[in-house]
Amino acid sequence: MRVLYYDCFSGISGDMNLGALLDVGVEEAYLRQELSKLSLDSAFELVIQKASKMGISGTKVTVKLTPQWHVSPHHHEHRTFKSIEAIINNSTLSPSIKERSLKMFWMVALAEGKIHGKEPQNVGFHEVGAVDSIVDIVGAAICLEALHVKKIMASKIELGGGFVQCAHGTLPVPAPATLEILHNVPVTLGRVPFETTTPTGAAIIKANVDMYEKMPSLTIEKIGYGIGHKEFDIPNVLRVFLGEVEEKVAFSEEVVLETNIDDMSPEILSYVQEKLFEAGAKDVYTTAITTKKNRLGVKLSVLVGQEKEAEAMEIIFAETSSIGLRRSLVQKVMLEREMQRVLTPYGEISVKCVFAHEKMLKYKAEYEECKQAALNHNVPILKIYESVTVAMKERQDDSKI
């Protein structure tokens, strides 16, 4: 299985990430071509050059604002997440690049919104900073899609220490937004008395990394170094590895919560199921049973990760008549899956594809999108499913050529 590993011993920023991904093999011309689809060419110049830091050679990326942009009377305006979303969605970038880009920007907006007490959609990004962020984040999405990796992994993220000057004054490192974004991500602190991970770098990691661990066992094909702009006592570089790992069946330990209920309306249980799914439950289902005194009832079963267990318990106790739960640890086996989109005569449809040993075993079209397409085109929903099957077969046949 092809993987990308981030070694963030000196943190990560948007420009270091672009440098590392270019250094590991993404074509500079391809990155420039894709970024041009944003129609922001007049706002910035992308400077890419070979550089070194403390004897380590790599690629250094600088996003320079054009002189016209600096002197523009509007350069102090703020762009909101909504306006940045419109720039990305109105571009001719691929749907997968748009989706990956917006996921990263949304994480920054969520963090900034929580810190400043604003709705994420209305968070203001300073105009100059917004251009940097758009290039860094969309560039990250372009490069990650170009590498075609099945999994992205990372070490602990070094955040640095000390204080940093920003638009809101002098703040401690890590910056509040960086900390908020990296909630539940393993980090290290204080390796140097400077900021090593920026909010943009944090969003790139949080939105794209599948798992965090020390250097995994892999066959390394390429190594890339993204050269930073700061001077530390350690090399200010981001190191990435591109390689292959042996694909194994994935086991994860989950929790099953169960309770028997024989004195509630099924309608209320339906509401409870929805709340549990919204809270992050992996599966929620009921089984018809007979309880004491031969009463008809149901067994409510909830499969949930241990990090969401307390929240699931709280919902069950608050929303049902249950006064006790059974709890058991289970091992869940999951095949690798990814979402793909195929073009049909009725529009693009998302398809969940399931793999084992990098071979597709099965796929299933997303019901809600098929339903909407059937309603929009006034055709039987079976025709939508059939068109997905034809599109998937054509894609598989093309891949064999």
C-alpha positions as a Markdown table, in Angstrom:
| # | Residue | x | y | z |
|---|---|---|---|---|
| 1 | Met | 0.0 | 0.0 | 0.0 |
| 2 | Arg | 1.4 | 3.4 | -1.0 |
| 3 | Val | 1.7 | 5.8 | 2.0 |
| 4 | Leu | 3.0 | 9.3 | 2.8 |
| 5 | Tyr | 4.6 | 9.8 | 6.2 |
| 6 | Tyr | 5.1 | 13.3 | 7.7 |
| 7 | Asp | 8.0 | 13.6 | 10.1 |
| 8 | Cys | 7.1 | 16.8 | 11.9 |
| 9 | Phe | 10.1 | 17.0 | 14.3 |
| 10 | Ser | 10.3 | 20.8 | 13.5 |
| 11 | Gly | 6.6 | 21.4 | 13.0 |
| 12 | Ile | 4.8 | 22.2 | 9.8 |
| 13 | Ser | 3.7 | 25.3 | 8.0 |
| 14 | Gly | 1.9 | 25.7 | 4.6 |
| 15 | Asp | 5.0 | 26.7 | 2.7 |
| 16 | Met | 7.1 | 24.0 | 4.3 |
| 17 | Asn | 4.4 | 21.4 | 3.3 |
| 18 | Leu | 4.4 | 22.6 | -0.4 |
| 19 | Gly | 8.2 | 22.4 | -0.4 |
| 20 | Ala | 8.3 | 18.9 | 1.0 |
| 21 | Leu | 5.7 | 17.6 | -1.4 |
| 22 | Leu | 7.4 | 19.1 | -4.4 |
| 23 | Asp | 10.7 | 17.8 | -3.2 |
| 24 | Val | 9.3 | 14.2 | -2.9 |
| 25 | Gly | 8.1 | 14.2 | -6.5 |
| 26 | Val | 5.1 | 16.5 | -7.4 |
| 27 | Glu | 5.8 | 18.3 | -10.6 |
| 28 | Glu | 6.3 | 22.1 | -10.2 |
| 29 | Ala | 4.6 | 22.8 | -13.6 |
| 30 | Tyr | 1.6 | 20.7 | -12.5 |
| 31 | Leu | 1.2 | 22.7 | -9.2 |
| 32 | Arg | 1.4 | 26.0 | -11.1 |
| 33 | Gln | -1.1 | 24.8 | -13.7 |
| 34 | Glu | -3.6 | 23.8 | -11.1 |
| 35 | Leu | -3.2 | 26.9 | -8.9 |
| 36 | Ser | -3.9 | 29.0 | -12.0 |
| 37 | Lys | -7.4 | 27.6 | -12.0 |
| 38 | Leu | -8.2 | 29.8 | -8.9 |
| 39 | Ser | -8.0 | 33.0 | -11.0 |
| 40 | Leu | -5.7 | 34.6 | -8.4 |
| 41 | Asp | -2.6 | 34.9 | -10.6 |
| 42 | Ser | -2.5 | 38.7 | -10.3 |
| 43 | Ala | -2.4 | 38.5 | -6.5 |
| 44 | Phe | 0.7 | 36.4 | -5.9 |
| 45 | Glu | 3.9 | 35.0 | -7.2 |
| 46 | Leu | 5.0 | 31.5 | -6.3 |
| 47 | Val | 8.7 | 31.3 | -5.8 |
| 48 | Ile | 10.1 | 27.8 | -5.8 |
| 49 | Gln | 13.9 | 27.3 | -5.3 |
| 50 | Lys | 16.4 | 24.8 | -4.0 |
| 51 | Ala | 17.7 | 25.7 | -0.6 |
| 52 | Ser | 19.4 | 24.2 | 2.4 |
| 53 | Lys | 19.1 | 24.5 | 6.2 |
| 54 | Met | 21.9 | 23.4 | 8.5 |
| 55 | Gly | 23.3 | 21.2 | 5.7 |
| 56 | Ile | 20.0 | 19.6 | 4.7 |
| 57 | Ser | 19.0 | 20.4 | 1.1 |
| 58 | Gly | 15.5 | 20.6 | 0.0 |
| 59 | Thr | 12.8 | 22.8 | -1.7 |
| 60 | Lys | 11.8 | 26.2 | -0.4 |
| 61 | Val | 8.5 | 27.8 | -1.4 |
| 62 | Thr | 7.6 | 31.4 | -0.9 |
| 63 | Val | 4.3 | 33.0 | -1.7 |
| 64 | Lys | 5.0 | 36.6 | -2.6 |
| 65 | Leu | 2.2 | 39.1 | -3.0 |
| 66 | Thr | 2.4 | 41.2 | -6.1 |
| 67 | Pro | 3.1 | 44.9 | -5.8 |
| 68 | Gln | -0.3 | 45.8 | -7.2 |
| 69 | Trp | -1.9 | 43.7 | -4.4 |
| 70 | His | 0.2 | 45.4 | -1.7 |
| 71 | Val | -0.9 | 48.9 | -2.8 |
| 72 | Ser | -4.5 | 48.0 | -3.5 |
| 73 | Pro | -6.9 | 50.2 | -1.5 |
| 74 | His | -8.9 | 47.1 | -0.6 |
| 75 | His | -6.0 | 45.0 | 0.8 |
| 76 | His | -7.2 | 45.5 | 4.4 |
| 77 | Glu | -10.6 | 44.0 | 3.7 |
| 78 | His | -11.4 | 40.6 | 5.2 |
| 79 | Arg | -12.5 | 37.5 | 3.3 |
| 80 | Thr | -14.9 | 35.2 | 5.1 |
| 81 | Phe | -14.9 | 31.5 | 4.8 |
| 82 | Lys | -18.0 | 31.8 | 2.5 |
| 83 | Ser | -16.1 | 34.0 | 0.1 |
| 84 | Ile | -13.1 | 31.7 | 0.1 |
| 85 | Glu | -15.5 | 28.7 | -0.4 |
| 86 | Ala | -16.9 | 30.5 | -3.5 |
| 87 | Ile | -13.4 | 31.1 | -5.0 |
| 88 | Ile | -12.6 | 27.4 | -4.7 |
| 89 | Asn | -16.0 | 26.2 | -5.8 |
| 90 | Asn | -16.1 | 28.5 | -8.8 |
| 91 | Ser | -12.7 | 27.3 | -10.0 |
| 92 | Thr | -12.2 | 24.5 | -12.5 |
| 93 | Leu | -10.3 | 22.4 | -10.0 |
| 94 | Ser | -11.3 | 18.7 | -9.7 |
| 95 | Pro | -14.1 | 17.9 | -7.2 |
| 96 | Ser | -11.6 | 15.9 | -5.1 |
| 97 | Ile | -9.2 | 18.8 | -4.8 |
| 98 | Lys | -12.0 | 21.2 | -4.0 |
| 99 | Glu | -13.3 | 18.9 | -1.3 |
| 100 | Arg | -9.9 | 18.4 | 0.3 |
| 101 | Ser | -9.2 | 22.1 | 0.2 |
| 102 | Leu | -12.5 | 23.1 | 1.8 |
| 103 | Lys | -12.1 | 20.5 | 4.5 |
| 104 | Met | -8.8 | 22.1 | 5.6 |
| 105 | Phe | -10.2 | 25.7 | 5.4 |
| 106 | Trp | -13.2 | 24.6 | 7.4 |
| 107 | Met | -11.0 | 23.4 | 10.2 |
| 108 | Val | -9.3 | 26.8 | 10.4 |
| 109 | Ala | -12.7 | 28.5 | 10.3 |
| 110 | Leu | -14.1 | 26.3 | 13.1 |
| 111 | Ala | -11.1 | 27.0 | 15.3 |
| 112 | Glu | -11.0 | 30.7 | 14.7 |
| 113 | Gly | -14.8 | 30.9 | 15.2 |
| 114 | Lys | -14.7 | 29.2 | 18.5 |
| 115 | Ile | -11.8 | 31.4 | 19.7 |
| 116 | His | -13.4 | 34.6 | 18.7 |
| 117 | Gly | -17.0 | 33.7 | 19.4 |
| 118 | Lys | -18.2 | 33.9 | 15.7 |
| 119 | Glu | -20.0 | 31.6 | 13.4 |
| 120 | Pro | -17.4 | 29.7 | 11.3 |
| 121 | Gln | -18.9 | 30.8 | 8.0 |
| 122 | Asn | -18.4 | 34.5 | 9.1 |
| 123 | Val | -14.8 | 34.2 | 10.3 |
| 124 | Gly | -12.8 | 37.0 | 8.7 |
| 125 | Phe | -9.4 | 36.1 | 7.1 |
| 126 | His | -7.2 | 39.1 | 6.6 |
| 127 | Glu | -6.9 | 39.7 | 2.8 |
| 128 | Val | -3.2 | 39.3 | 2.6 |
| 129 | Gly | -3.2 | 36.3 | 4.9 |
| 130 | Ala | -6.1 | 34.9 | 2.9 |
| 131 | Val | -4.1 | 34.8 | -0.3 |
| 132 | Asp | -1.3 | 32.9 | 1.5 |
| 133 | Ser | -3.7 | 30.5 | 3.0 |
| 134 | Ile | -5.5 | 29.8 | -0.2 |
| 135 | Val | -2.3 | 29.1 | -2.0 |
| 136 | Asp | -0.9 | 26.9 | 0.8 |
| 137 | Ile | -4.1 | 25.0 | 1.4 |
| 138 | Val | -5.3 | 24.5 | -2.2 |
| 139 | Gly | -1.7 | 23.8 | -3.1 |
| 140 | Ala | -1.6 | 21.1 | -0.4 |
| 141 | Ala | -4.7 | 19.5 | -1.8 |
| 142 | Ile | -3.3 | 19.6 | -5.4 |
| 143 | Cys | -0.1 | 17.9 | -4.3 |
| 144 | Leu | -1.7 | 15.3 | -2.1 |
| 145 | Glu | -4.1 | 14.2 | -4.8 |
| 146 | Ala | -1.1 | 14.1 | -7.3 |
| 147 | Leu | 0.8 | 11.6 | -5.1 |
| 148 | His | -2.1 | 9.1 | -5.2 |
| 149 | Val | -1.4 | 7.6 | -1.8 |
| 150 | Lys | -3.7 | 5.3 | 0.0 |
| 151 | Lys | -2.9 | 6.4 | 3.5 |
| 152 | Ile | -1.2 | 9.5 | 5.1 |
| 153 | Met | 0.6 | 9.1 | 8.4 |
| 154 | Ala | 2.4 | 11.4 | 10.7 |
| 155 | Ser | 4.7 | 11.6 | 13.8 |
| 156 | Lys | 3.8 | 13.7 | 16.8 |
| 157 | Ile | 3.6 | 17.4 | 15.8 |
| 158 | Glu | 6.2 | 19.7 | 17.3 |
| 159 | Leu | 4.5 | 23.0 | 18.2 |
| 160 | Gly | 7.4 | 25.0 | 19.7 |
| 161 | Gly | 7.2 | 27.5 | 22.5 |
| 162 | Gly | 7.7 | 31.1 | 23.5 |
| 163 | Phe | 5.5 | 33.9 | 22.2 |
| 164 | Val | 4.4 | 35.1 | 18.7 |
| 165 | Gln | 3.3 | 38.5 | 17.4 |
| 166 | Cys | 0.0 | 38.5 | 15.5 |
| 167 | Ala | -2.9 | 40.7 | 14.6 |
| 168 | His | -4.3 | 40.3 | 18.1 |
| 169 | Gly | -1.1 | 41.2 | 20.0 |
| 170 | Thr | 1.5 | 39.0 | 21.6 |
| 171 | Leu | 0.2 | 35.4 | 22.1 |
| 172 | Pro | 1.8 | 32.3 | 23.7 |
| 173 | Val | 3.0 | 29.5 | 21.4 |
| 174 | Pro | 1.2 | 27.4 | 20.4 |
| 175 | Ala | -1.2 | 29.9 | 19.0 |
| 176 | Pro | -4.8 | 29.4 | 20.2 |
| 177 | Ala | -6.0 | 28.4 | 16.7 |
| 178 | Thr | -3.2 | 25.9 | 16.3 |
| 179 | Leu | -4.1 | 24.2 | 19.6 |
| 180 | Glu | -7.8 | 24.2 | 18.8 |
| 181 | Ile | -7.2 | 22.6 | 15.4 |
| 182 | Leu | -4.9 | 19.9 | 16.8 |
| 183 | His | -7.3 | 18.8 | 19.5 |
| 184 | Asn | -6.9 | 15.0 | 20.0 |
| 185 | Val | -3.7 | 15.0 | 17.9 |
| 186 | Pro | -0.4 | 13.9 | 19.6 |
| 187 | Val | 2.0 | 16.8 | 19.9 |
| 188 | Thr | 5.3 | 17.7 | 21.5 |
| 189 | Leu | 6.1 | 21.1 | 22.9 |
| 190 | Gly | 9.1 | 23.4 | 23.6 |
| 191 | Arg | 11.8 | 21.9 | 21.4 |
| 192 | Val | 12.6 | 25.5 | 20.4 |
| 193 | Pro | 11.3 | 28.8 | 21.9 |
| 194 | Phe | 9.6 | 29.8 | 18.6 |
| 195 | Glu | 6.4 | 28.9 | 16.7 |
| 196 | Thr | 7.0 | 25.8 | 14.6 |
| 197 | Thr | 3.5 | 24.9 | 13.6 |
| 198 | Thr | 1.1 | 27.4 | 12.1 |
| 199 | Pro | -2.7 | 27.1 | 12.0 |
| 200 | Thr | -2.4 | 26.4 | 8.3 |
| 201 | Gly | 0.1 | 23.6 | 8.9 |
| 202 | Ala | -2.1 | 22.2 | 11.7 |
| 203 | Ala | -5.1 | 22.2 | 9.4 |
| 204 | Ile | -3.2 | 20.3 | 6.7 |
| 205 | Ile | -2.2 | 17.6 | 9.2 |
| 206 | Lys | -5.6 | 17.3 | 10.9 |
| 207 | Ala | -7.7 | 17.1 | 7.7 |
| 208 | Asn | -5.5 | 14.6 | 5.9 |
| 209 | Val | -3.6 | 12.4 | 8.3 |
| 210 | Asp | -5.2 | 8.9 | 8.9 |
| 211 | Met | -3.0 | 7.8 | 11.8 |
| 212 | Tyr | -0.2 | 9.0 | 14.0 |
| 213 | Glu | 2.7 | 6.8 | 15.1 |
| 214 | Lys | 6.5 | 6.7 | 15.3 |
| 215 | Met | 8.3 | 5.9 | 12.0 |
| 216 | Pro | 6.3 | 2.9 | 10.7 |
| 217 | Ser | 7.9 | -0.1 | 9.0 |
| 218 | Leu | 7.9 | 0.8 | 5.3 |
| 219 | Thr | 9.9 | 0.5 | 2.1 |
| 220 | Ile | 11.0 | 4.0 | 1.5 |
| 221 | Glu | 10.9 | 5.1 | -2.2 |
| 222 | Lys | 11.5 | 8.8 | -1.9 |
| 223 | Ile | 12.4 | 11.4 | 0.8 |
| 224 | Gly | 11.5 | 15.1 | 0.5 |
| 225 | Tyr | 12.5 | 18.1 | 2.6 |
| 226 | Gly | 10.5 | 21.3 | 2.8 |
| 227 | Ile | 12.8 | 24.2 | 3.8 |
| 228 | Gly | 11.4 | 26.7 | 6.3 |
| 229 | His | 12.0 | 30.4 | 6.6 |
| 230 | Lys | 13.1 | 30.5 | 10.2 |
| 231 | Glu | 16.4 | 29.9 | 12.0 |
| 232 | Phe | 16.3 | 27.4 | 15.0 |
| 233 | Asp | 18.8 | 25.4 | 16.9 |
| 234 | Ile | 17.4 | 22.5 | 15.0 |
| 235 | Pro | 16.9 | 22.3 | 11.2 |
| 236 | Asn | 13.7 | 24.2 | 10.3 |
| 237 | Val | 12.6 | 21.6 | 7.8 |
| 238 | Leu | 9.6 | 19.3 | 7.2 |
| 239 | Arg | 10.6 | 15.8 | 6.2 |
| 240 | Val | 8.3 | 13.5 | 4.3 |
| 241 | Phe | 8.7 | 9.8 | 3.2 |
| 242 | Leu | 6.9 | 8.2 | 0.3 |
| 243 | Gly | 6.9 | 4.5 | 0.3 |
| 244 | Glu | 5.1 | 1.1 | 0.5 |
| 245 | Val | 3.8 | -0.7 | 3.6 |
| 246 | Glu | 2.5 | -4.2 | 3.7 |
| 247 | Glu | -1.3 | -4.1 | 3.8 |
| 248 | Lys | -2.8 | -5.8 | 6.8 |
| 249 | Val | -6.4 | -6.4 | 8.0 |
| 250 | Ala | -7.2 | -3.4 | 10.2 |
| 251 | Phe | -8.4 | -4.1 | 13.7 |
| 252 | Ser | -9.8 | -1.4 | 15.9 |
| 253 | Glu | -11.1 | -1.6 | 19.4 |
| 254 | Glu | -14.6 | -0.2 | 19.9 |
| 255 | Val | -17.2 | -0.2 | 22.6 |
| 256 | Val | -20.7 | -1.8 | 22.4 |
| 257 | Leu | -23.3 | -0.2 | 24.7 |
| 258 | Glu | -26.6 | -2.2 | 25.1 |
| 259 | Thr | -29.8 | -1.7 | 27.0 |
| 260 | Asn | -33.2 | -3.4 | 27.0 |
| 261 | Ile | -36.2 | -1.1 | 26.6 |
| 262 | Asp | -39.9 | -2.1 | 26.9 |
| 263 | Asp | -41.6 | 1.1 | 27.9 |
| 264 | Met | -40.9 | 3.7 | 25.2 |
| 265 | Ser | -42.5 | 4.7 | 21.9 |
| 266 | Pro | -40.6 | 3.5 | 18.8 |
| 267 | Glu | -40.8 | 7.0 | 17.4 |
| 268 | Ile | -38.7 | 8.3 | 20.3 |
| 269 | Leu | -36.1 | 5.6 | 19.8 |
| 270 | Ser | -35.9 | 6.7 | 16.2 |
| 271 | Tyr | -35.0 | 10.2 | 17.5 |
| 272 | Val | -32.4 | 8.7 | 19.9 |
| 273 | Gln | -30.8 | 6.8 | 17.0 |
| 274 | Glu | -30.4 | 10.1 | 15.0 |
| 275 | Lys | -28.8 | 11.8 | 18.0 |
| 276 | Leu | -26.4 | 9.0 | 18.6 |
| 277 | Phe | -25.3 | 9.0 | 14.9 |
| 278 | Glu | -24.8 | 12.8 | 15.1 |
| 279 | Ala | -22.6 | 12.3 | 18.2 |
| 280 | Gly | -20.3 | 10.0 | 16.3 |
| 281 | Ala | -21.7 | 6.5 | 16.9 |
| 282 | Lys | -20.4 | 4.1 | 14.3 |
| 283 | Asp | -23.6 | 2.0 | 14.3 |
| 284 | Val | -27.0 | 2.1 | 16.1 |
| 285 | Tyr | -29.6 | -0.7 | 15.8 |
| 286 | Thr | -32.4 | -2.3 | 17.7 |
| 287 | Thr | -33.4 | -6.0 | 18.1 |
| 288 | Ala | -36.9 | -7.2 | 19.0 |
| 289 | Ile | -36.9 | -9.1 | 22.3 |
| 290 | Thr | -39.2 | -10.3 | 25.0 |
| 291 | Thr | -38.5 | -8.9 | 28.5 |
| 292 | Lys | -39.7 | -9.8 | 32.0 |
| 293 | Lys | -43.4 | -10.5 | 32.4 |
| 294 | Asn | -43.4 | -11.4 | 28.7 |
| 295 | Arg | -43.4 | -7.7 | 27.7 |
| 296 | Leu | -42.4 | -7.0 | 24.1 |
| 297 | Gly | -39.4 | -4.7 | 23.9 |
| 298 | Val | -36.2 | -3.9 | 22.0 |
| 299 | Lys | -32.5 | -4.2 | 22.7 |
| 300 | Leu | -30.8 | -0.9 | 21.8 |
| 301 | Ser | -27.2 | -1.5 | 20.7 |
| 302 | Val | -24.6 | 1.2 | 20.0 |
| 303 | Leu | -21.2 | 0.7 | 18.5 |
| 304 | Val | -19.0 | 3.7 | 19.4 |
| 305 | Gly | -15.3 | 4.6 | 19.6 |
| 306 | Gln | -13.9 | 5.0 | 23.2 |
| 307 | Glu | -13.4 | 8.7 | 22.7 |
| 308 | Lys | -17.2 | 9.1 | 22.1 |
| 309 | Glu | -18.4 | 6.6 | 24.7 |
| 310 | Ala | -19.2 | 9.1 | 27.5 |
| 311 | Glu | -21.2 | 11.3 | 25.1 |
| 312 | Ala | -23.2 | 8.3 | 23.8 |
| 313 | Met | -24.0 | 7.2 | 27.4 |
| 314 | Glu | -25.2 | 10.6 | 28.3 |
| 315 | Ile | -27.6 | 10.6 | 25.3 |
| 316 | Ile | -29.0 | 7.2 | 26.1 |
| 317 | Phe | -29.6 | 8.1 | 29.8 |
| 318 | Ala | -31.1 | 11.5 | 29.0 |
| 319 | Glu | -33.3 | 10.5 | 26.0 |
| 320 | Thr | -34.5 | 7.0 | 26.9 |
| 321 | Ser | -36.1 | 5.3 | 29.9 |
| 322 | Ser | -32.9 | 3.2 | 30.5 |
| 323 | Ile | -31.3 | 3.3 | 33.9 |
| 324 | Gly | -28.4 | 0.9 | 33.2 |
| 325 | Leu | -26.2 | -0.2 | 30.3 |
| 326 | Arg | -24.1 | -3.2 | 29.4 |
| 327 | Arg | -20.7 | -2.3 | 28.1 |
| 328 | Ser | -18.3 | -4.6 | 26.2 |
| 329 | Leu | -15.1 | -4.1 | 24.2 |
| 330 | Val | -15.1 | -5.5 | 20.7 |
| 331 | Gln | -12.5 | -5.7 | 17.9 |
| 332 | Lys | -13.8 | -4.3 | 14.6 |
| 333 | Val | -12.3 | -5.5 | 11.3 |
| 334 | Met | -12.6 | -3.0 | 8.5 |
| 335 | Leu | -11.6 | -3.2 | 4.8 |
| 336 | Glu | -10.1 | -0.1 | 3.3 |
| 337 | Arg | -12.7 | 2.2 | 1.6 |
| 338 | Glu | -12.7 | 5.5 | -0.2 |
| 339 | Met | -15.3 | 7.7 | -1.9 |
| 340 | Gln | -15.1 | 8.1 | -5.6 |
| 341 | Arg | -17.3 | 10.1 | -8.0 |
| 342 | Val | -18.5 | 8.9 | -11.4 |
| 343 | Leu | -20.1 | 10.8 | -14.2 |
| 344 | Thr | -23.5 | 9.4 | -15.3 |
| 345 | Pro | -26.1 | 10.7 | -17.8 |
| 346 | Tyr | -27.9 | 11.9 | -14.6 |
| 347 | Gly | -25.0 | 13.8 | -13.1 |
| 348 | Glu | -22.1 | 12.9 | -10.8 |
| 349 | Ile | -22.8 | 10.3 | -8.2 |
| 350 | Ser | -20.6 | 9.4 | -5.2 |
| 351 | Val | -19.7 | 5.8 | -4.9 |
| 352 | Lys | -18.2 | 4.0 | -1.8 |
| 353 | Cys | -15.5 | 1.7 | -3.0 |
| 354 | Val | -14.1 | -1.1 | -0.8 |
| 355 | Phe | -10.6 | -2.5 | -1.2 |
| 356 | Ala | -8.5 | -5.4 | 0.0 |
| 357 | His | -4.8 | -5.6 | -1.0 |
| 358 | Glu | -5.3 | -2.6 | -3.2 |
| 359 | Lys | -7.9 | -4.5 | -5.3 |
| 360 | Met | -11.5 | -3.3 | -5.4 |
| 361 | Leu | -13.8 | -5.9 | -4.0 |
| 362 | Lys | -17.1 | -4.1 | -4.2 |
| 363 | Tyr | -18.7 | -0.7 | -4.5 |
| 364 | Lys | -22.1 | 0.9 | -3.6 |
| 365 | Ala | -23.6 | 4.1 | -4.9 |
| 366 | Glu | -24.7 | 6.6 | -2.3 |
| 367 | Tyr | -28.5 | 6.3 | -1.9 |
| 368 | Glu | -29.3 | 9.9 | -1.1 |
| 369 | Glu | -27.6 | 11.1 | -4.3 |
| 370 | Cys | -29.3 | 8.4 | -6.4 |
| 371 | Lys | -32.6 | 9.4 | -4.9 |
| 372 | Gln | -32.1 | 13.1 | -5.7 |
| 373 | Ala | -31.0 | 12.3 | -9.2 |
| 374 | Ala | -34.0 | 10.1 | -9.8 |
| 375 | Leu | -36.3 | 12.9 | -8.6 |
| 376 | Asn | -34.5 | 15.6 | -10.6 |
| 377 | His | -34.7 | 13.6 | -13.9 |
| 378 | Asn | -38.0 | 11.9 | -13.2 |
| 379 | Val | -36.7 | 8.4 | -13.8 |
| 380 | Pro | -36.9 | 5.2 | -11.7 |
| 381 | Ile | -34.1 | 5.0 | -9.1 |
| 382 | Leu | -33.0 | 1.7 | -10.6 |
| 383 | Lys | -31.9 | 3.5 | -13.7 |
| 384 | Ile | -29.6 | 5.7 | -11.6 |
| 385 | Tyr | -28.0 | 2.6 | -10.0 |
| 386 | Glu | -27.7 | 0.9 | -13.4 |
| 387 | Ser | -25.9 | 4.0 | -14.8 |
| 388 | Val | -23.5 | 4.0 | -11.9 |
| 389 | Thr | -22.7 | 0.3 | -12.6 |
| 390 | Val | -22.0 | 1.2 | -16.3 |
| 391 | Ala | -19.8 | 4.1 | -15.3 |
| 392 | Met | -17.8 | 2.0 | -12.8 |
| 393 | Lys | -17.3 | -0.8 | -15.3 |
| 394 | Glu | -16.0 | 1.7 | -17.9 |
| 395 | Arg | -13.6 | 3.2 | -15.3 |
| 396 | Gln | -12.3 | -0.3 | -14.4 |
| 397 | Asp | -11.9 | -1.2 | -18.1 |
| 398 | Asp | -9.9 | 2.0 | -18.7 |
| 399 | Ser | -7.6 | 1.3 | -15.8 |
| 400 | Lys | -6.6 | -2.0 | -17.5 |
| 401 | Ile | -5.5 | -0.4 | -20.7 |
